[in-house]
Amino acid sequence: MCKLVEELQKLKKSSNESIDNEQNFSDFKKYMHVKRQVEKDLEAIINLTKSCPKALVLVCGNVGDGKSHLLSYLKNEK
């Protein structure tokens, strides 16, 4: 299989690459990451909570919105 086809296979829903978790954030996922306003907003909220003794931040959205990806990205980039 050629390199291009191998990389495209990672985009399939059945691929392990399609499931995000904080321990497995590959170079491919870093490359495919697109910075969005919601990421900046979440980072700002997280930074605000650092001065609080206890805080709870809920990340809500529809299936496929990228919640897990965003959380994994932020955890691995910091």
Secondary structure, DSSP 8 states (H G I E B T S, - for coil): --HHHHHHHTTSTTSGGGS--TT---HHHHHH----HHHHHHHHHHHHHTTSSS--------TTSSHHHHHHHHHHH-
